[in-house]
Amino acid sequence: MCRLARVSRAGFYRGWEAKAPDEAELAFRAEIQKVVLAHRRRYGYRRVLEDLRNSGMVLGKYRLQRIMREDNLLAIRHRKFILTTDSQHECQVYLNLAARMTLTGINQLWVADITYIRLRREFVYLAVVIDRFSRKVVGWALDKTLVSRLVMEALQKALETRQPAAGLVHHSDRGVQYACADYTQLLSAHGITPSMSRPANPYDNAACESFMKTLKQEEIYCNEYRDFADLSAHLQEFLEHYYNRQRLHSALGYRTPEEFEKSCSPPTAGQIQNAASVAFFTPPPAKDTAA
């Protein structure tokens, strides 16, 4: 073959050794780009690695990081912040029950929060309701105002979608939108127990705060929206289709929220669906000092 091609044997082997690794590298890069672009550069290297391994590809994280860095495929990330919680009100606030709950299924604990989104000429506000067990977005609403109708609409959507049994706990911050009479009356009408975070402590609602961070980094900061209608359409696609059905969630064992809910066995006839346990602090017994 070398004589016919007029190539030295040493030159042939040098060319083969250089070409074979390049072809393997190109195949890896093609698969990585396919995953990254399919998720619109929302995935970091951990989720890309998990997706590739699920498809049968063997790849180390350091090699993946290098390829993503060289091909400019790293996730787009930004940080911004604005205060949306007004806790200076005279409405009743409630005990934080969420911190004491051990969840065993869906519709036991819902967490809710509000965030802002900046358009070209105005600020708009998004309210979400999330099932804490599966991290699934069960209700959301978008409005140009922070009045109570925003959170009321998100809760109504969640109730229509899930139709939970009485005994559900609803957790939020101490914002006036969640503490007002209209909202608490809607909760009471459906047998839902309100729960609220401690003042100035966002960690009490960490699951919702984490979701808002994901939403901002993977959707909001990556796009420029023409107007309110354009934003609403993008949010519907992200929340109801991408986040709930396609995005792998690290806290769920790299499964989507919908896949995680389907994998959980439904309660049997002898079990109660809302069977979350609640733990309260019990002080140790006093020592006997009579002796």
ABEGO torsion letter per residue (X at the ends): XAAAAGBBAAAAAAAAAAAAAAAAAAAAAAAAAAAAAAAGGABBAAAAAAAAAAAGBBBBAAAAAAAAAAAGABBBBBBBBBBABBABBABBBBBBAAAABBBABBGABBBBBBBBBBBAABBBBBBBBBBAAAGBBABBBBBABABAAAAAAAAAAAAAAAGBBBGBBBBBBABAAAABAAAAAAAAAAGBBBBBBBBGBAAAAAAAAAAAAAAAAAAAAABBBABAAAAAAAAAAAAAAAAAAABBBAAAGGBBAAAAAAABBBBBAABBABABBBBBBBBBBBBBAAX
